[in-house]
Every structure is written in C-alpha cells, then in structure tokens.
Amino acid sequence: MSEDSSDRTEDPTARRLKRARDDGQVARSNELPAAAVMICSVLVLLTVGEVWFKQLSVYFAAGFSFDRKLLESPMLLPAAFGSQMLHGLLLILPLMLTTVVVAILASGATGGFLFSLSSVLPKLSKLSPISGFKRMFGANAAVELLKSILKMVLIGTVLFNLLNHHFLELMSLGSMALEPALGKAGSLISESVMWLTLCLVLIALIDVPYQKYSFMKRMRMTKQEIKDEHKDMEGRPEVKAQIRRRQREVATARMMQKVKEADVIITNPEHFAVALSYDPTSDGAPLLLAKGVDHTAARIREEAKAHGIEIFAAPELARALYFTTELDQPIPEALYFSVAQVIAYVFSLAQVNPGVDPMPRPAPKLPASMLFDTNGKPLHPEAVPA
C-alpha cells in the first residue's frame, strides 16, 4: 500500500538517491538541451553564417545549371543531384556535429550522465491503466501542460513581433536577386533564431530549478522509511550477532596460532589460561600471546601440550594477567616479579642436567592491587578495575 504524500516529509538519504540513480531516476530538464542547442546554433550562424549562406547560394544556383552533356544523358542526373546534396551536407555537417555534442553534454548537466538498463526494460506497472491515468491527469502532467502552453505563448508572441517588424523586408525578398535574397534571408533567420534562443534560455532557467525541486520532492521519505533504512544499514540484531560470532571465531583461531610461540602457559588451572612469551635477549617485558576462559582455556592447554610448552598452575596470577593485559601487549609492571619467578623456573627446567634437581617450584605472590575473583571483581579496594 502506497504511503500518503503528506507523510513524506523527510529529505532523501544518500542511499535512496543512489538506488534511484541505479534505477535510472534522476533530475532531467528537456528545456536545457534545447536551449543549449539553440545557443550553439546562433553562435555558429553569427560566426560563419554569412560565408555559409553565400556558399549555400552557390550550391543552390549550381543545382539549376545544366550543360548539354547532362541534358543529353538523363542517366547522369542522379549523380549530379547526389553531388549537390553531398556538398550541402558537408556544408552543414560541422553545425550538426556541434549541436549533437552540445545536446549530449547539456543532457547530463542536471542529473549527470547515466546509463541504466532498468529504465529501458519493460515493466508491467507501465501497462497498468491506473498508473497511466495518474501520469495523464496527475500534478506532474498538469505542470507539463501549463509549461507547454506558456512556452507556446512566449515563442508565438516573439515570432509575431518579428514578423510584424520585418514584414516589408520579407515581402521584398521575392523581387531580389538570388544571392542577396539568400543573404537577407540568412540575416532574418539569424535574428529570429537569436530571439527564439533567448526565449528558450529563459524557459530553461525556470525549468532546471523546478525539475530539481520536483525530483527531490518525489524522492522524499517517511520517518518509518528512514528508520528501516538505518536498520538495514546497521544490520538486524541476528545478523550482527552472527557477524560478531564469526569475528570472535576468526580472532580465536588467529590467537591459537600464537600459542606455539609461548614460553609458558599460566592456568587457573581449569577456568583460565594465559600464554606468555619472553625474549631474554631484549629489554622488553613478557608479552601476552593468548588468553581464554573455559572452552578457550582448554584449547590453549591442549595446544600447549601438543607443542611441549610448560603449563604452570597459578590461579591468582592467571586471573590477574587475564583481567589486566590485552593480547600482544606487555604485562603490567606490578606483575613483573611474579611472572619473572615463573619464567625463571620454566627456563631452569630446560637447562636441568640428568641427576641434578631443578630449582624449587615458586609460589608467586601478587600485590593486593592485582587480586581478582573469577568474575574480574577486585578483591582489594586498591585493585585496578578489570
């Protein structure tokens, strides 16, 4: 069911205008190309009109000159007429090409250049009698009719005044020789075309803003359409949830690829797992390569076992690292000593010789500001919020 036009109070969005353009709907003024073509024609006539009409008179006179050979051989007449027509065509060809180019450029001046198959494909809605009556008797049809009447009145008034002003000169053309008559006719035609062009320019100056206003009015939207469009652009909740889930899966898969580069996995030992990497040759702090809870933590532990990475159970330290450190970021300074104890222990395991006891397993102690429960809630007033 169509919306009442009174409900369409909102300016069209960029998406609405783009979709309309894709469908071949843009602001178009038929008066602008007509005015541009006439301006171009007047400029050409004013520039080369005199030479053009003189040469045209030569071709015209040559068309009525026949030699004896041509008269005695009627078969040569088509070739002679064809030659005269070709000369006339070549004479006006620059004007024709110029007006065609100007018409194309002027057509795209209002709505831009556009080629859309959807605008030329057959549509059943165009065959609907109701739609046809709306186009014939709608407001747009009334405006076009009024515009045509005003255009006819304006042009008719100008032509009547020109005929009245040059009536005697027009009557005298029949008593003049061919060449001066053609020259005089060319002068009268040029003046008439110039006044006619001014009329068309005036009409185009009125029609172009109106067509743009009319197009934007047709493209107006209701508030509900604006809301629906924003909802479509932002995505419906179920679609957004799927996108977020897919993004988490991709991020988790990328994170799992880094577990094999870790030096130690610190666990809760079941609910939390944090993978740390440390380069003893650099001055930087240990980096957090991966972290997770529950299912993700189990995957981190499985990946660590597959690559022979030491798993160190330290519940308080695992929670502190999980809630205070982002992926690929160095650990907080407050945890340097606790993590250093764990890493030193892990590195010592790799250097233990047969028959030599490893260093005692450390029990890292954390500052009160780094103690959190399993929900990330600080256990001490001085704790940093997760």
ROTOR-291254 format. One line per field, with one value per residue (C-alpha): residue in one letter; residue number from 1; x, y, z. Coordinates in Angstrom, 1 decimal, padded with zeros to 4 digits, m for minus. Each point is the difference from the previous one (the first is absolute). Layout:
N
code: a	...
pos: NUM	...
px: X	...
py: Y	...
pz: Z	...
! end
This chain:
386
code: m	s	e	d	s	s	d	r	t	e	d	p	t	a	r	r	l	k	r	a	r	d	d	g	q	v	a	r	s	n	e	l	p	a	a	a	v	m	i	c	s	v	l	v	l	l	t	v	g	e	v	w	f	k	q	l	s	v	y	f	a	a	g	f	s	f	d	r	k	l	l	e	s	p	m	l	l	p	a	a	f	g	s	q	m	l	h	g	l	l	l	i	l	p	l	m	l	t	t	v	v	v	a	i	l	a	s	g	a	t	g	g	f	l	f	s	l	s	s	v	l	p	k	l	s	k	l	s	p	i	s	g	f	k	r	m	f	g	a	n	a	a	v	e	l	l	k	s	i	l	k	m	v	l	i	g	t	v	l	f	n	l	l	n	h	h	f	l	e	l	m	s	l	g	s	m	a	l	e	p	a	l	g	k	a	g	s	l	i	s	e	s	v	m	w	l	t	l	c	l	v	l	i	a	l	i	d	v	p	y	q	k	y	s	f	m	k	r	m	r	m	t	k	q	e	i	k	d	e	h	k	d	m	e	g	r	p	e	v	k	a	q	i	r	r	r	q	r	e	v	a	t	a	r	m	m	q	k	v	k	e	a	d	v	i	i	t	n	p	e	h	f	a	v	a	l	s	y	d	p	t	s	d	g	a	p	l	l	l	a	k	g	v	d	h	t	a	a	r	i	r	e	e	a	k	a	h	g	i	e	i	f	a	a	p	e	l	a	r	a	l	y	f	t	t	e	l	d	q	p	i	p	e	a	l	y	f	s	v	a	q	v	i	a	y	v	f	s	l	a	q	v	n	p	g	v	d	p	m	p	r	p	a	p	k	l	p	a	s	m	l	f	d	t	n	g	k	p	l	h	p	e	a	v	p	a
pos: 1	2	3	4	5	6	7	8	9	10	11	12	13	14	15	16	17	18	19	20	21	22	23	24	25	26	27	28	29	30	31	32	33	34	35	36	37	38	39	40	41	42	43	44	45	46	47	48	49	50	51	52	53	54	55	56	57	58	59	60	61	62	63	64	65	66	67	68	69	70	71	72	73	74	75	76	77	78	79	80	81	82	83	84	85	86	87	88	89	90	91	92	93	94	95	96	97	98	99	100	101	102	103	104	105	106	107	108	109	110	111	112	113	114	115	116	117	118	119	120	121	122	123	124	125	126	127	128	129	130	131	132	133	134	135	136	137	138	139	140	141	142	143	144	145	146	147	148	149	150	151	152	153	154	155	156	157	158	159	160	161	162	163	164	165	166	167	168	169	170	171	172	173	174	175	176	177	178	179	180	181	182	183	184	185	186	187	188	189	190	191	192	193	194	195	196	197	198	199	200	201	202	203	204	205	206	207	208	209	210	211	212	213	214	215	216	217	218	219	220	221	222	223	224	225	226	227	228	229	230	231	232	233	234	235	236	237	238	239	240	241	242	243	244	245	246	247	248	249	250	251	252	253	254	255	256	257	258	259	260	261	262	263	264	265	266	267	268	269	270	271	272	273	274	275	276	277	278	279	280	281	282	283	284	285	286	287	288	289	290	291	292	293	294	295	296	297	298	299	300	301	302	303	304	305	306	307	308	309	310	311	312	313	314	315	316	317	318	319	320	321	322	323	324	325	326	327	328	329	330	331	332	333	334	335	336	337	338	339	340	341	342	343	344	345	346	347	348	349	350	351	352	353	354	355	356	357	358	359	360	361	362	363	364	365	366	367	368	369	370	371	372	373	374	375	376	377	378	379	380	381	382	383	384	385	386
px: 000.0	001.5	000.8	m001.9	002.1	m000.7	001.9	003.1	001.6	003.6	002.8	001.2	003.1	003.1	m000.9	m003.5	001.5	002.5	m002.6	m002.2	003.0	000.7	m003.7	000.5	m001.8	001.8	m001.0	m000.3	m001.0	m001.0	000.2	003.7	001.3	m002.4	001.3	003.6	m000.4	m001.6	002.8	002.6	m001.9	m000.2	003.7	000.8	m002.3	001.4	003.6	m000.2	m003.6	000.9	002.5	m002.2	m003.0	002.0	001.5	m003.5	m001.3	002.8	m000.9	m003.7	000.6	002.3	m002.9	m002.0	002.9	000.1	002.5	m000.9	001.7	m002.2	m003.1	000.8	000.8	m002.9	001.9	002.5	m002.7	m000.1	003.8	m000.2	m002.8	001.9	003.1	m002.0	m001.5	003.4	001.4	m002.9	000.4	003.7	m000.8	m002.4	001.8	002.1	m003.1	m001.8	003.0	000.3	m003.6	000.0	003.0	m001.6	m003.3	001.7	002.0	m003.0	m002.1	002.4	000.3	m002.9	000.0	003.4	000.8	m001.8	m000.7	m002.4	m001.5	m002.7	m001.5	m000.3	m001.1	m003.8	m002.0	m003.5	m000.7	000.3	m002.9	m002.3	m003.0	000.0	003.6	m000.7	m002.8	002.1	002.7	m002.6	m001.9	002.4	001.6	003.2	m002.1	m001.8	003.3	001.4	m003.2	000.2	003.6	m000.7	m002.7	002.1	002.9	m002.3	m001.4	003.5	001.5	m003.1	000.1	003.6	m000.5	m003.0	001.9	002.9	m002.3	m001.8	003.3	001.6	m003.2	001.1	003.5	m001.5	m002.3	002.9	002.0	m002.0	001.2	003.7	002.7	000.8	003.2	m001.0	m003.4	001.7	002.3	m003.0	m001.9	003.0	000.2	m003.8	000.3	003.0	m001.8	m003.1	002.0	001.8	m003.3	m001.4	003.2	m000.5	m003.5	001.2	002.8	m002.6	m002.1	003.0	001.0	m003.5	m000.2	003.3	m000.5	m003.6	001.1	002.5	m002.6	m002.6	002.5	001.0	m003.7	m000.7	003.0	m001.2	m000.4	m002.1	001.4	m000.6	001.9	002.9	000.0	m000.3	003.0	002.1	m000.9	001.0	003.3	000.9	m001.2	m002.7	000.8	000.2	002.3	002.2	000.2	001.1	002.7	001.3	000.1	001.9	002.4	000.6	000.7	002.5	001.7	000.2	001.4	002.7	000.7	000.4	002.7	002.1	m000.2	002.9	002.2	m000.6	002.6	m002.5	m003.8	m001.2	m003.4	m002.7	000.5	m003.4	m001.9	002.8	003.0	002.5	002.9	003.1	003.1	003.3	003.2	002.9	002.3	m002.3	m000.8	m003.8	m002.5	m001.7	m002.8	m003.5	m000.5	m003.3	m002.6	m003.4	m002.5	m001.7	m000.2	002.7	002.2	m000.3	001.0	003.0	001.1	m000.4	002.0	002.7	000.2	000.2	003.1	001.6	m000.5	000.2	m003.4	000.3	m002.9	m000.3	m003.7	000.5	002.7	m002.1	m003.0	002.1	001.6	m003.3	m001.8	002.8	001.8	m001.2	001.2	003.5	000.6	002.7	m001.0	m000.6	003.0	m001.6	000.2	003.6	001.4	m002.7	000.3	003.9	m000.1	m002.1	002.0	003.3	m001.4	m001.1	003.4	001.8	m002.0	001.4	003.6	m000.2	002.6	m000.6	000.4	m000.3	m003.0	m001.9	m000.5	m003.0	m003.4	m000.8	m003.3	m000.4	m001.4	m002.0	m000.5	m003.5	m000.7	000.2	m002.4	m003.3	m002.7	m001.2	m002.4	002.7	m001.1	002.9	000.5	001.7	m001.0	003.3	m000.4	m000.1	m003.5	000.0
py: 000.0	003.4	002.6	003.3	002.7	002.2	m002.6	000.4	002.9	m001.1	000.8	m003.0	m001.8	m000.5	m003.7	000.8	002.4	m002.6	m002.7	002.4	000.8	m003.7	m000.3	002.8	002.6	003.4	003.6	000.8	003.2	m000.3	003.7	000.3	m002.1	001.9	003.4	m001.2	m001.2	003.2	002.1	m002.1	000.4	003.8	000.3	m002.1	002.1	003.3	m001.3	m001.6	000.8	002.5	m002.3	m003.0	001.6	001.3	m003.4	m001.5	002.4	m001.1	m003.7	000.9	001.9	m002.8	m002.4	001.8	000.2	m002.8	m000.4	m001.7	m003.3	m000.3	000.8	m002.5	m002.7	m000.2	m002.9	002.5	002.1	m002.2	000.3	003.8	000.3	m002.3	002.2	003.1	m001.7	m001.2	003.6	001.3	m002.7	000.7	003.6	m000.4	m003.1	002.1	001.6	m003.4	m001.6	003.0	000.1	m003.8	000.3	003.0	m001.8	m003.0	002.2	002.1	m003.2	m001.0	003.5	m000.4	m003.7	m001.1	m002.6	m003.3	m003.2	m002.4	m003.1	000.0	003.2	m001.6	m003.5	m000.6	000.2	m001.2	003.0	002.2	m002.0	000.7	002.2	001.5	001.0	001.4	002.1	001.3	001.0	001.7	001.9	000.3	003.1	m000.5	m000.3	003.2	001.8	m001.2	001.1	003.4	000.3	m000.9	002.6	002.7	m001.0	000.2	003.3	001.5	m001.3	000.9	003.5	000.5	m001.5	002.2	003.1	m001.0	m000.6	003.3	001.9	m001.6	m000.4	002.4	m001.6	m003.5	001.2	001.6	m003.3	m001.1	002.9	m000.3	m002.0	m003.4	000.7	003.2	m001.6	m003.0	002.4	002.0	m003.1	m001.3	003.3	m000.2	m003.7	000.8	002.8	m002.2	m002.9	002.3	001.2	m003.5	m001.1	002.7	m001.3	m003.6	001.2	001.7	m003.1	m002.2	002.3	m000.5	m003.7	m001.3	001.1	m001.2	m003.5	m000.3	001.1	m002.4	m002.9	000.5	000.3	m003.4	m001.5	001.1	m002.7	m000.7	m000.2	m003.7	m000.5	001.9	m002.3	m003.1	001.1	000.7	m003.4	m001.6	001.9	m000.8	m003.6	m001.9	m001.4	m003.6	000.9	002.1	m002.8	m002.4	002.5	000.4	m003.7	m000.5	002.8	m001.7	m003.3	001.6	001.8	m003.1	m002.0	002.6	000.1	m003.8	000.2	002.0	m002.5	m002.0	003.0	000.3	m000.9	m000.8	m000.4	001.2	m001.5	000.2	m003.1	m000.7	003.2	002.4	m000.4	002.6	m000.5	002.1	000.5	001.5	000.8	000.1	001.8	003.0	002.7	m000.4	m001.5	m003.4	000.2	m001.6	m002.0	m001.7	m000.2	m001.6	m001.5	m003.3	m001.5	002.4	m000.7	m003.7	000.5	002.0	m002.8	m002.6	002.1	000.4	m003.7	m000.7	002.3	m001.0	003.3	000.1	000.5	001.8	000.1	003.3	001.0	003.5	000.9	m001.5	002.1	003.1	m000.4	m000.7	003.0	002.6	m000.8	000.1	m002.3	000.7	002.6	m000.1	m001.0	002.7	001.1	m001.1	m003.6	000.1	m001.8	m002.7	m000.8	000.1	m002.8	m002.2	000.6	m000.5	m003.3	m001.1	000.9	m001.9	m003.1	000.1	000.2	m002.7	m002.7	m003.7	m000.7	003.7	001.2	002.9	003.3	m000.1	000.7	003.7	001.1	003.6	002.6	002.8	003.5	000.8	002.2	m003.0	m002.4	m000.8	m002.6	m002.2	002.8	002.6	001.8	001.5	m001.7	003.0	003.8	000.8	m002.5	001.3	m000.6	m002.6
pz: 000.0	m001.0	002.5	000.1	m001.5	003.0	002.1	m002.1	001.9	000.3	m002.5	m001.9	001.2	m002.1	m000.2	m001.3	m002.7	m001.0	m000.4	m002.0	m002.2	m000.6	m001.1	m002.5	002.1	000.0	m000.4	m003.7	m001.9	m003.6	m000.4	000.8	m003.0	m002.3	001.2	m000.2	m003.5	m001.1	001.7	m001.9	m003.3	000.5	000.8	m003.2	m002.1	001.4	m000.6	m003.5	m001.0	m002.7	m001.7	000.6	m001.7	m002.9	m000.7	000.4	m002.7	m002.3	000.4	m000.4	m003.2	m001.3	000.5	m002.8	m002.4	m002.6	m002.9	m003.3	001.0	003.1	m002.0	m002.7	002.6	002.5	001.8	001.3	001.8	003.2	000.3	m000.4	002.6	002.3	m000.3	000.8	003.1	001.2	m000.3	002.0	002.7	000.4	000.3	003.0	001.5	002.5	001.3	000.3	001.9	002.3	000.9	000.7	002.3	001.8	000.4	001.6	002.4	000.9	000.7	002.7	001.5	002.5	001.0	m001.3	m002.6	000.6	m001.8	001.8	m001.4	002.5	m001.5	m003.4	000.9	m000.3	003.2	000.6	002.2	m003.1	m001.6	002.9	m001.0	003.5	m000.3	m003.5	001.3	002.8	m002.5	m002.3	002.6	002.9	001.3	m002.1	m003.2	000.9	000.5	m003.3	m001.8	001.6	m000.9	m003.6	m000.3	001.5	m002.3	m003.1	001.1	000.6	m003.3	m001.9	001.3	m000.9	m003.5	m000.6	001.0	m002.3	m003.0	000.7	000.2	m003.1	m002.1	m002.8	m000.2	m000.3	m002.8	m001.9	m000.1	m003.1	m002.0	000.8	m001.7	001.3	001.8	001.8	000.8	001.6	001.9	001.3	000.8	002.0	001.9	000.9	001.0	002.2	001.8	000.4	001.4	002.4	001.5	000.0	001.8	002.7	000.5	000.5	002.3	002.2	000.0	000.9	002.9	001.5	m000.9	001.4	003.6	m000.2	m001.2	002.8	002.5	m001.4	000.0	003.6	000.9	m001.6	001.8	003.4	002.6	003.0	003.5	000.0	m003.2	001.6	003.0	m002.2	m002.1	003.0	001.4	m003.3	m000.2	003.6	m000.3	001.7	003.5	m001.1	m002.9	002.2	002.6	m002.8	m001.1	003.5	000.5	m003.2	001.0	003.3	m001.7	m002.4	002.9	002.1	m002.9	m000.6	003.8	000.1	m002.7	002.4	002.9	m001.5	000.4	003.7	002.7	002.8	000.5	003.3	001.0	002.7	m000.6	m001.6	m000.8	m001.0	m002.3	m001.0	m002.5	000.6	m002.1	001.1	m001.8	002.4	m002.5	m000.1	002.6	m000.5	002.4	m000.6	m002.6	000.4	m003.2	000.8	002.8	000.5	002.4	000.2	m003.5	m001.5	003.0	m000.6	m003.6	001.1	002.3	m002.7	m002.5	002.7	000.6	m003.7	m000.3	003.3	001.7	003.8	001.8	003.4	002.4	001.8	000.4	001.3	m002.5	m002.9	000.9	000.5	m003.4	m001.7	001.4	m000.3	m003.2	m003.7	m002.7	m001.4	002.8	002.7	003.5	002.7	001.9	003.3	m001.3	m001.1	003.1	000.2	m003.7	000.1	002.7	m002.3	m003.1	001.9	001.2	m003.5	m001.5	002.7	m000.9	m003.5	001.3	002.7	m000.5	000.8	003.7	001.0	001.9	m001.7	001.9	002.5	m001.5	000.8	001.6	m001.4	002.3	m001.5	001.3	001.4	m003.0	m002.3	001.7	m001.8	000.4	m002.9	m001.2	m000.2	003.1	002.0	003.4	001.5	m000.1	m001.6	m002.8	m003.5	m001.6	m002.7
! end
